[in-house]
Amino acid sequence: MTQADPNADLLARSRAAVWHPCTQMKVHETLPLVPIVRGEGAWLYDAAGKPYLDAVSSWWVNLFGHGNPRIAAAITAQMATLEHVILAGFTHPAVVELSERLAQVAPPGLGHCFYGSDGASATEIALKMAFHFWRNSGKEKKTAFLSLANSYHGETLGALAVTDVPLFRDVYAPLLRHQARLPSPDPRHLSPRTSPEEAAARAAAALEARLARAHEGIAALILEPLVQGAAGMAMYHADYLKAARQLCDRYQVLLIADEILTGFGRTGTLFACEQAGITPDLLCLSKGITGGFLPLSCVMSTDRVYAAFYDDEVSRGFLHSHSYTGNALACRAALTVLDIFRDDDVLARNRQRAAQLSAKLAALVGHPKVKDFRRLGMIWAFELNSDRPALARWCFSEGLTEGVILRPIGNTLYLMPPYVLSEAELDHLAQAVIAIVGRA
Ligand SMILES: *Cc1c(COP(=O)(O)O)cnc(C)c1O
C-alpha cells in the first residue's frame, strides 16, 4: 500500500480507536480491514471506489439493498415528526401500527409485541418471559431451558447460556448457568447419513425422552426454526418443528422460536414457522426487521402468555426494559419493510431469483471440492473440501479480490444476499464463487 491509498487513513485510525466485534484485533496486523464509505443496492464501496457485492447482507440484516430509498425516506419523514419517546407510560403511532401489522403477518395467535434493540436482547426477553410465565402460573420449579446442539441465540450472558458455539461460549462458561443441549435435527451430523426426515424423527425422539424425564423443571425449548445459522447454515426438516410443538404442548413447556435470522423471508416464507404450520409461544425477531437500517428487535407472545402477567400486582408484570424500546425511527423502518413485502411481491420474486442463482451455481453440485450443497429460500451453503490453512480467511480475501463479500463459517461457505440482485449481479456472484471454489 502506498501513502496515496485513499483507504489507508481510515484503516489506521479504525485499528487505533475502534474495537471491532467478533475479532482478534491482532489479525488486522496482516489482514486489512475493509473501509466502506458508501452503499447502494447490493453494493458497498471502499474509499478508492472499489465495489463489493454484499453477499452476506451485512451480517444477515439487509433485505432490500443499502440506502434503499423507500426506507430512507420513511425514516427521514418520521425523524421530522417524532424521533423517539419513552415507551413506559407513553405510546406513539409507529409502534402501535407495527405491532398490529406484525400480528397480522406472523403465525396466528401472536398478538402482543414486546420490543428490544437487538437480537440478543430479544433472546433475553423471551427467556425471562418464559421463566416468569411459569412462576406466575404457580410452577416455580420450571426454571431450566433446553436448546439444540450447535444453536446460536446471541452473546449476552443469558443468550450465551443457550448458545452452543464453543469459541464464543467456553471462555465465559464460569459465568453461565448450565443449560441442557439436545441433539440437533441437522442431518449432516448423523453417521451413517440418513434422510432429513429420519434426522428430524431421531432428534424429536431425543426431545421426547428428555421432556418425559425432566419436564417439571423445564420452562422452555428455544430453537432456530429450519436453519441454524451460526452452526454453518445447518438446514433441517420442518417435521422437527411440528414434533417440537406437539411435545412442548404435551409436557407443558413453552416453545421459543428464534427467527432473528430466518424471519422476513429468508427461508422462502415470511417466517420459517409457517413451513411447519406452527405457532410458537414466543417469537423472537430482529436482523431484517428494519431492512438493515436500524437496530430493533421484537418478542411476540400469545394471549395465554400475556394473560399470565396481567394482574393488580406490579411484580407479576414483565418489568424488563431498554432505553430505546420501541424507537419510532426503527418502527417506521420496520413498517416500510412490511409495505415493501406487500407491494412488491417479494416472496414470489425471490422464488425466481433463487431458481436463477441455483441454476448459475449448478457447477458446484457434485463438484469434487463441494460437500452438502444446499439451499433454503435465499440461503445457499456448502462445505468446502480444501486443505488450505485458515480456509475461511482465505475465502474472505479471495472474495474481496473478486468483488464479493463472503464470510465463511469454518469450512462452510454460504451466500445470503439481499433480495434485490439483478441478473447481472447474480452472474457476478455465481462466477466469483465458482472461481474461488476452483482455486481452493
Ligand atoms: C444474530 C442472531 C442472534 C443475535 O442477534 P444480535 O442482534 O447479533 O444480538 C440471535 N439469534 C440468531 C438466530 C441470530 O442469527
The ligand as a MOL file (V3000), in Angstrom:
LIG
                    3D

  0  0  0     0  0            999 V3000
M  V30 BEGIN CTAB
M  V30 COUNTS 15 15 0 0 0
M  V30 BEGIN ATOM
M  V30 1 C -27.8000 -12.8240 15.0200 0
M  V30 2 C -28.6260 -13.7600 15.8180 0
M  V30 3 C -28.9080 -13.5120 17.1700 0
M  V30 4 C -28.3280 -12.3400 17.9230 0
M  V30 5 O -28.6970 -11.1130 17.3810 0
M  V30 6 P -27.7690 -9.8190 17.6750 0
M  V30 7 O -28.5230 -8.7000 17.0940 0
M  V30 8 O -26.4650 -10.0890 16.9880 0
M  V30 9 O -27.6100 -9.7310 19.1560 0
M  V30 10 C -29.7100 -14.4070 17.8360 0
M  V30 11 N -30.2190 -15.4840 17.2110 0
M  V30 12 C -29.9850 -15.7540 15.9210 0
M  V30 13 C -30.6110 -16.9430 15.2790 0
M  V30 14 C -29.1630 -14.9110 15.1760 0
M  V30 15 O -28.8810 -15.1930 13.8960 0
M  V30 END ATOM
M  V30 BEGIN BOND
M  V30 1 1 1 2
M  V30 2 1 2 3
M  V30 3 2 2 14
M  V30 4 1 3 4
M  V30 5 2 3 10
M  V30 6 1 4 5
M  V30 7 1 5 6
M  V30 8 2 6 7
M  V30 9 1 6 8
M  V30 10 1 6 9
M  V30 11 1 10 11
M  V30 12 2 11 12
M  V30 13 1 12 13
M  V30 14 1 12 14
M  V30 15 1 14 15
M  V30 END BOND
M  V30 END CTAB
M  END
